[in-house]
Amino acid sequence: MSKVGSFPVGRVLQLAVHPMDFEEFLMATGEDQALNYLNTIPLPKFTYPKLLSLFHEYARIGGMPEVVKTYIQNGNSHVGLQDILF
């Protein structure tokens, strides 16, 4: 028993939280038109700059749900995200 770490008393619900994928990020940020174009084959050339910009933003903030939620609440600003990430 000495090897067992501390554990809360009572009911415990453990959830595995995974990062959002790029499509989920687009849905969460309201970029429905970009999402529609992303699923278009072949991808229209005029959509590359916008989709690449959105992907870079997704890569910068990561896809963890709380970070994305704060990002949206802050008006797509990076302010306060560092406190959540670290």
N, C-alpha and C positions, 0 to 999 in steps of 0.2 A: 504493500500500500504506500510505502514511502516514495515510490517512483511515480505515483499518480499526482498530477498537478492539481491546482484548485479547480473546482467546478461549482457553478451556482446550484443552490438548493431549490427544489420545486420543479415545475415543468419547464423544459428547455426545448425550444424548437430551433433546430439548426437548418439554415438555408444556405445553399451554395449560390453565390451571386457571381455571374460571369459578365464580362464586358459586353456592351452592345456592339453589334456589327455595324458596318457602314450604312446599310439600309435602315436599320433601326434608328441610327443617329439622324438620318435624313427625315424619317417620320417624326421623331421627337422634336426636331427643330422646325418643323413645318415646311420643309423643302419638298413638298409633294410633286411639284413639276420636275424637279431634278431627279427624284426617284422614278418617275414615269420614264424619263429619258434614259436613265441608267438601265432600265429593263428593256430598252428598244434595241433591236439588232437589225441592221448595223447602227451603231451609235452615231447620231448626227454630229458632224465636225464642229458646229457652232457650240455644242454643249461641253466640249473638252475643257475650256478654261474655267467654267463655273464648277463642273464636277471635280476638277483637279484642285481648285481652291477649297471646296468643301471637304475633300478628302484630307488635304493638308491640315485644315482646322480640326477635323476628327482625330488625326494622328497627333496633333499638338496637345489636345486635352485628354486623349485617351477615351475609352468608352465606358468607364465605370458609371453606373446609373446616377449616383449621388453627384458626381462631378458634372455630368451632362445636365442634370436638373438645375444645379446652381448656375451653370453657364447660361442656361435659358432664362432663369429668373433674373440674372444680372444683365439681361438684354444682349446676349452673345458677347459678353465681356469676360476677360480672364481674371478680373479682380476677385480675389478671395479663393481662387481655385487651388493655389499653392498650399493653403492651410488644410484643405481636404486631402490633397495628394500626399502630403508629408505629415 
